[in-house]
Amino acid sequence: MVPPVQHSVDSTHRLSLDPIATPERLLLGPGPSNAHPTVLQALSRSPIGHLDPLYIELMGEVQELLRYAWQTDNRLTIPMSGTGSAAMEATLANTVEPGDTVLVAVKGYFGLRLADMAGRYGARVVTIECPWGEAFSLNQIEEALASHKPTILAMVHAETSTGVCQPMEGIGDLCRQHDCLLLLDTVTSLGGVPLFLDDWKVDLAYSCSQKGLSCPPGLGPFTMGPRAEVKLAARSGKVPNWYLDVSLLNQYWGSDRVYHHTAPVNMNFGMREALRLLADEGLENAWARHRSNAERLWAGLERLGLELHVREDLRLPTLTTVRIPEGVDGKAFSRHLLDRHGIEVGGGLGALAGKVWRIGLMGYNSRPENVDLLLNLIETELPAFRSAAAAMAAVA
Ligand SMILES: Cc1ncc(COP(=O)(O)O)c(C=O)c1O
């Protein structure tokens, strides 16, 4: 008989830590945004079982409120367990089959991510691109649909990397004419910017919990319309991602309530509360609030002599890109805001790295007092971050 091996515990990785104590931050960057206090209360409730009848009732409420937030009647509307990228992946994993042509309209960083993901599911990916800070015209979309004949057109509604909101009128009709599904990223628009998924004839969409919904990161709302359901049902093979397979997930979220994975119940408590707050405020009021606070920010920044990166009619109310003035160390200033004032603003991504700051006013954080606080700090403390030459030029 082999003698039992004696194991002894190695304490190399045993840290001795104090209980967590995070600082209060005002998150005015690209996300996450601060969660609403009552959402935080909901998150900290004791978990209940994920098949408990009370939880099952809550699941139905979350689905119905998501339909309201998105303005859709889609049956398959589910908060995916995971962040926005998981829900993004779910839209592609369920509908792309090897050899399908996916046309991605890239106008920033997250369009590139869509193209990367579609390729991983075996799609023949074709892209059309426009400069970072601009949007696509209907003509550009129509030409690309006609010449590439894709099965899916994927695009980002609210491009968080550039601060552009893509006008959507007419795109869904073009997709129907070209027998193609329309897939839309609404990560930085849900809850903050007008969205009419059914009127716009969007077949697949996804979002996140941590921006316009005033919830922490952790859930990725997902929705699939009837035309996309037909494509899913006609697949020749299984969905190549077990965790995100909507036909399996719908056995839990639909009427069967069959276990798929252990739902993050507390995240869904938070989501229910976030969506309840949104319904209580009313979509039109929430959209108008985001718009008026963004306009207050835009006017204030321009008054201080700063230049906005996106022309007004394409500007996103939830995220503003403002150009870092010549001679200013943009990173040093945002670091100063964080260290001295506990305020986070974002830097540029990809083609805009080092060129812009990204200021988010999303969900609970879209409030005039936050705008005024930030404008005041920019006015009084930014001058110290200008190089001597830039300061002289500014005075001149
Ligand atoms: C437009 C857009 N799409 C997708 C994502 C990915 O979401 P997540 O980071 O929650 O995975 C983000 C994240 O900020 C985003 O802004």
The ligand as an SDF file (V2000), in Angstrom:
LIG
                    3D

 16 16  0  0  0  0  0  0  0  0999 V2000
  -20.0330   50.7970  -26.5030 C   0  0  0  0  0  0  0  0  0  0  0  0
  -19.5190   49.7040  -25.6240 C   0  0  0  0  0  0  0  0  0  0  0  0
  -19.6950   48.4280  -26.0130 N   0  0  0  0  0  0  0  0  0  0  0  0
  -19.2750   47.3990  -25.2520 C   0  0  0  0  0  0  0  0  0  0  0  0
  -18.6450   47.6060  -24.0490 C   0  0  0  0  0  0  0  0  0  0  0  0
  -18.2020   46.4500  -23.2370 C   0  0  0  0  0  0  0  0  0  0  0  0
  -18.8840   46.3890  -22.0320 O   0  0  0  0  0  0  0  0  0  0  0  0
  -18.2250   45.7810  -20.7110 P   0  0  0  0  0  0  0  0  0  0  0  0
  -16.9800   46.5780  -20.4460 O   0  0  0  0  0  0  0  0  0  0  0  0
  -19.3010   45.9680  -19.6890 O   0  0  0  0  0  0  0  0  0  0  0  0
  -17.9040   44.3660  -20.9780 O   0  0  0  0  0  0  0  0  0  0  0  0
  -18.4400   48.9140  -23.6050 C   0  0  0  0  0  0  0  0  0  0  0  0
  -17.7710   49.1830  -22.3280 C   0  0  0  0  0  0  0  0  0  0  0  0
  -17.6320   50.2670  -21.8830 O   0  0  0  0  0  0  0  0  0  0  0  0
  -18.8960   49.9830  -24.4100 C   0  0  0  0  0  0  0  0  0  0  0  0
  -18.7430   51.2400  -24.0210 O   0  0  0  0  0  0  0  0  0  0  0  0
  1  2  1  0
  2  3  1  0
  2 15  2  0
  3  4  2  0
  4  5  1  0
  5  6  1  0
  5 12  2  0
  6  7  1  0
  7  8  1  0
  8  9  2  0
  8 10  1  0
  8 11  1  0
 12 13  1  0
 12 15  1  0
 13 14  2  0
 15 16  1  0
M  END
$$$$
